């Protein structure tokens, strides 16, 4: 009986550690993936202005099926990154 209780306690401790450590590792991995790659000083910003531009990303759950359109916010953020690197002096629309 003593061995059984030790085994049950060990399983409970293991499950508790897994329940705490697994989400922390998952959050740390996702946080590492979301960092943008550093931009080289010789980068080129290419904009395809033939399609439509929207002010912000669509909040529709069907957005995945509709396809990705260009968003002005993303273009401005990319321009700001170019300015920070020193590859672009100003951004004018």
Buried (B, 14 or more C-beta within 10 A) or exposed (E): EEEEEEEEEEEEEEEEEEEEEEEEEEEEEEEEEEEEEEBEEEEEEEEEEEEEEEEEEEEEEEEEEEEEEBBEEEBEEBBEBBEEBEBBEEEEE
